[in-house]
Amino acid sequence: MPDILEIFAGYPWLLQVGGVIGSAIYVGGFAMVQCGYTCGNGAGYSLSKIVAAVLVLASLIDAFNLGAFLIQVGFIFFGLVGMLRRGETLRSTSSRHRELHRSVTRFPATEAS
């Protein structure tokens, strides 16, 4: 089975295209937040940063840069942390909602006299 690095070594332009797409996702997402088209706290924003970081990180296979590598690892790590926190918040909010719903006392309908 050929090594993944050997495959990409034969197509360095593919790595560059991935890096450019990742950069466009970074800048496009930031622009959309700054222009008010999307929320920087949403899952889509975090997911877009993770995807962008993976693409740029893959592009570093051809031309490694330690600073860029550390930035991409940071974006991936903190993007995943944010997604996990968001999921935990949704789960706890959902469970609190169910508990509240169960604890509500329902009064029987009264007959009109």
TORLUMRO-651251 format. One line per 5 residues: number of its first residue (from 1); for each residue x, z, y of N, C-alpha, C. Coordinates in nm, 2 decimals, padded with zeros to 4 digits. Atoms other than C-alpha are relative to their C-alpha. Last residue first. Example, Ala and Ser with C-alpha at 12.3 -4.5 7.8 and 13.67 -1.06 7.14 Angstrom:
<sites>
2) -00.09,00.00,-00.11,01.37,00.71,-00.11,-00.08,00.08,00.11 ~ 00.09,00.00,-00.12,01.23,00.78,-00.45,00.09,00.00,00.12
</sites>
This chain:
<sites>
113) 00.13,-00.07,00.01,-07.07,03.65,02.71,-00.11,-00.07,00.08 ~ 00.06,-00.01,-00.13,-06.78,03.41,02.65,-00.13,00.07,-00.02 ~ 00.12,00.07,-00.01,-06.60,03.48,02.32,-00.06,00.02,00.14 ~ 00.12,-00.08,-00.02,-06.25,03.58,02.33,-00.12,-00.08,00.02 ~ 00.09,00.06,-00.10,-05.98,03.37,02.17,-00.12,00.10,00.02
108) 00.11,00.08,00.05,-05.74,03.59,01.97,-00.09,-00.05,00.12 ~ 00.13,-00.08,-00.01,-05.43,03.70,02.15,-00.11,-00.09,-00.05 ~ 00.11,00.09,-00.03,-05.10,03.55,02.03,-00.13,00.08,00.00 ~ 00.12,-00.05,00.06,-04.80,03.78,02.05,-00.11,-00.10,00.05 ~ 00.11,00.01,-00.09,-04.48,03.60,02.12,-00.13,00.04,-00.07
103) 00.04,-00.14,-00.05,-04.21,03.73,01.89,-00.11,-00.01,00.10 ~ 00.05,-00.08,00.10,-04.18,03.41,01.68,-00.05,00.13,00.05 ~ 00.12,00.06,00.04,-04.13,03.18,01.98,-00.07,00.09,-00.10 ~ 00.10,-00.02,-00.10,-03.87,03.41,02.12,-00.13,-00.05,-00.04 ~ 00.03,-00.14,00.01,-03.68,03.41,01.79,-00.10,00.03,00.11
98) 00.08,-00.03,00.11,-03.70,03.03,01.78,-00.04,00.15,-00.01 ~ 00.13,00.06,-00.03,-03.58,02.99,02.14,-00.09,00.03,-00.12 ~ 00.07,-00.09,-00.09,-03.29,03.23,02.07,-00.14,-00.05,00.03 ~ 00.04,-00.12,00.08,-03.20,03.02,01.76,-00.07,00.10,00.09 ~ 00.11,00.03,00.09,-03.20,02.70,01.97,-00.05,00.12,-00.08
93) 00.12,00.02,-00.09,-03.00,02.85,02.25,-00.11,-00.03,-00.09 ~ 00.04,-00.13,-00.04,-02.74,02.97,01.99,-00.13,00.00,00.09 ~ 00.05,-00.07,00.12,-02.72,02.63,01.82,-00.05,00.14,00.04 ~ 00.13,00.05,00.04,-02.69,02.45,02.15,-00.06,00.07,-00.11 ~ 00.10,-00.04,-00.11,-02.42,02.68,02.28,-00.14,-00.05,-00.04
88) 00.03,-00.14,00.02,-02.23,02.64,01.95,-00.10,00.05,00.10 ~ 00.08,-00.01,00.12,-02.25,02.26,01.97,-00.04,00.14,-00.02 ~ 00.13,00.05,-00.03,-02.13,02.27,02.33,-00.09,00.01,-00.12 ~ 00.07,-00.10,-00.08,-01.84,02.49,02.23,-00.14,-00.04,00.04 ~ 00.04,-00.12,00.09,-01.75,02.26,01.95,-00.07,00.10,00.08
83) 00.11,00.05,00.09,-01.76,01.95,02.18,-00.05,00.12,-00.09 ~ 00.12,00.01,-00.08,-01.55,02.13,02.44,-00.12,-00.04,-00.08 ~ 00.04,-00.13,-00.04,-01.29,02.23,02.19,-00.13,00.00,00.08 ~ 00.06,-00.05,00.12,-01.28,01.87,02.06,-00.05,00.15,00.02 ~ 00.12,00.07,00.02,-01.22,01.74,02.41,-00.08,00.05,-00.12
78) 00.10,-00.07,-00.08,-00.96,02.02,02.46,-00.14,-00.08,00.00 ~ 00.02,-00.14,00.04,-00.76,01.90,02.16,-00.12,00.06,00.08 ~ 00.07,-00.01,00.13,-00.80,01.53,02.22,-00.04,00.14,-00.04 ~ 00.13,00.05,-00.02,-00.72,01.55,02.59,-00.08,00.01,-00.14 ~ 00.08,-00.09,-00.08,-00.42,01.77,02.52,-00.15,-00.04,00.02
73) 00.03,-00.11,00.09,-00.29,01.54,02.25,-00.08,00.11,00.07 ~ 00.10,00.05,00.09,-00.32,01.25,02.49,-00.04,00.11,-00.10 ~ 00.13,00.01,-00.07,-00.14,01.44,02.77,-00.11,-00.04,-00.10 ~ 00.05,-00.14,-00.02,00.14,01.54,02.53,-00.14,00.00,00.07 ~ 00.04,-00.05,00.13,00.19,01.18,02.41,-00.06,00.14,00.02
68) 00.13,00.06,00.03,00.20,01.05,02.77,-00.06,00.05,-00.13 ~ 00.10,-00.05,-00.09,00.47,01.30,02.85,-00.14,-00.06,-00.03 ~ 00.03,-00.14,00.03,00.67,01.22,02.54,-00.11,00.05,00.09 ~ -00.03,-00.07,-00.12,00.66,00.84,02.58,-00.05,00.14,-00.02 ~ 00.02,-00.15,-00.01,00.68,00.63,02.27,00.04,00.05,00.13
63) -00.09,-00.04,-00.11,00.66,00.25,02.30,-00.03,00.15,00.03 ~ -00.10,00.10,-00.03,00.51,00.09,01.99,00.10,00.04,00.10 ~ -00.08,00.03,00.13,00.34,00.39,01.84,00.11,-00.10,00.04 ~ -00.14,-00.06,-00.01,00.24,00.49,02.20,00.08,-00.02,-00.13 ~ -00.09,00.10,-00.07,-00.05,00.25,02.18,00.14,00.05,00.01
58) -00.04,00.10,00.10,-00.21,00.48,01.91,00.09,-00.10,00.07 ~ -00.09,-00.06,00.09,-00.21,00.77,02.16,00.05,-00.11,-00.10 ~ -00.13,00.00,-00.07,-00.38,00.54,02.42,00.11,00.06,-00.09 ~ -00.05,00.14,-00.02,-00.65,00.46,02.17,00.13,00.00,00.08 ~ -00.04,00.06,00.13,-00.69,00.82,02.05,00.06,-00.14,00.02
53) -00.12,-00.06,00.04,-00.70,00.95,02.41,00.06,-00.05,-00.13 ~ -00.10,00.06,-00.09,-00.97,00.70,02.51,00.14,00.06,-00.04 ~ -00.02,00.14,00.04,-01.18,00.80,02.21,00.11,-00.06,00.08 ~ -00.07,00.00,00.13,-01.14,01.17,02.29,00.03,-00.14,-00.05 ~ -00.13,-00.04,-00.02,-01.22,01.11,02.66,00.08,00.01,-00.13
48) -00.07,00.11,-00.05,-01.53,00.92,02.57,00.15,00.03,00.03 ~ -00.02,00.09,00.11,-01.65,01.20,02.34,00.08,-00.12,00.06 ~ -00.10,-00.05,00.09,-01.61,01.45,02.62,00.04,-00.10,-00.11 ~ -00.13,00.00,-00.07,-01.80,01.24,02.86,00.11,00.05,-00.08 ~ -00.05,00.14,-00.01,-02.07,01.16,02.61,00.13,00.00,00.07
43) -00.07,00.04,00.13,-02.11,01.53,02.52,00.06,-00.14,00.01 ~ 00.07,00.05,00.11,-02.20,01.61,02.88,00.08,-00.03,-00.12 ~ 00.02,-00.10,00.10,-02.02,01.84,03.12,-00.07,-00.05,-00.13 ~ -00.13,-00.03,00.06,-01.88,01.56,03.34,-00.01,00.11,-00.11 ~ -00.04,-00.14,-00.01,-02.23,01.45,03.41,00.13,00.02,-00.07
38) 00.00,-00.08,00.13,-02.31,01.08,03.46,00.05,00.14,00.03 ~ 00.08,00.07,00.10,-02.39,00.83,03.74,-00.01,00.08,-00.13 ~ 00.13,-00.06,00.03,-02.28,01.06,04.02,-00.08,-00.07,-00.10 ~ 00.11,00.07,-00.07,-02.01,00.84,04.17,-00.14,00.05,-00.03 ~ -00.03,-00.02,-00.14,-01.73,01.09,04.07,-00.11,-00.07,00.08
33) 00.03,-00.14,-00.04,-01.87,01.12,03.72,00.01,00.01,00.15 ~ 00.14,-00.03,00.02,-01.89,00.74,03.67,-00.04,00.14,00.04 ~ 00.07,00.06,-00.11,-01.54,00.69,03.82,-00.15,00.03,-00.01 ~ -00.02,-00.08,-00.12,-01.40,00.94,03.58,-00.07,-00.05,00.12 ~ 00.07,-00.13,00.01,-01.56,00.77,03.28,00.01,00.09,00.12
28) 00.14,00.02,-00.02,-01.44,00.43,03.40,-00.08,00.13,-00.01 ~ 00.03,00.03,-00.14,-01.09,00.55,03.45,-00.15,-00.02,00.02 ~ -00.04,-00.12,-00.09,-01.05,00.71,03.11,-00.05,-00.02,00.14 ~ 00.09,-00.10,00.03,-01.24,00.43,02.93,00.02,00.12,00.08 ~ 00.12,00.03,-00.06,-01.03,00.17,03.10,-00.11,00.10,-00.02
23) -00.01,-00.03,-00.14,-00.72,00.35,03.00,-00.12,-00.04,00.08 ~ 00.00,-00.14,-00.02,-00.83,00.35,02.64,00.01,00.04,00.15 ~ 00.14,-00.04,00.02,-00.91,-00.02,02.65,-00.01,00.15,00.03 ~ 00.07,00.05,-00.12,-00.56,-00.08,02.79,-00.15,00.04,00.00 ~ -00.04,-00.09,-00.11,-00.40,00.13,02.52,-00.07,-00.04,00.13
18) 00.07,-00.13,00.02,-00.60,-00.05,02.25,00.03,00.09,00.11 ~ 00.15,00.02,-00.04,-00.49,-00.39,02.40,-00.07,00.14,-00.02 ~ 00.02,00.01,-00.14,-00.13,-00.27,02.39,-00.14,-00.01,00.05 ~ -00.02,-00.13,-00.05,-00.15,-00.16,02.03,-00.02,00.00,00.15 ~ 00.12,-00.07,00.03,-00.29,-00.50,01.94,00.00,00.15,00.05
13) 00.10,00.03,-00.10,-00.01,-00.67,02.13,-00.13,00.08,-00.03 ~ -00.02,-00.09,-00.11,00.24,-00.49,01.90,-00.10,-00.03,00.11 ~ 00.10,00.04,-00.10,00.10,-00.68,01.60,00.01,00.10,00.12 ~ 00.02,00.14,00.00,00.37,-00.68,01.33,-00.09,-00.05,00.11 ~ -00.12,00.06,-00.05,00.47,-00.33,01.41,00.00,-00.15,00.01
8) 00.01,00.01,-00.14,00.10,-00.23,01.37,00.13,-00.06,00.06 ~ 00.10,00.10,-00.03,00.11,-00.32,01.00,00.00,-00.02,00.16 ~ -00.05,00.14,00.02,00.44,-00.15,00.95,-00.10,-00.10,00.04 ~ -00.09,00.03,-00.10,00.31,00.17,01.11,00.06,-00.14,-00.01 ~ 00.07,00.04,-00.12,00.01,00.17,00.88,00.09,-00.04,00.12
3) 00.00,-00.11,-00.10,00.24,00.17,00.58,-00.07,-00.05,00.13 ~ -00.09,00.00,-00.12,00.16,-00.10,00.33,-00.03,00.11,00.09 ~ 00.08,00.00,-00.12,00.00,00.00,00.00,00.09,00.00,00.12
</sites>
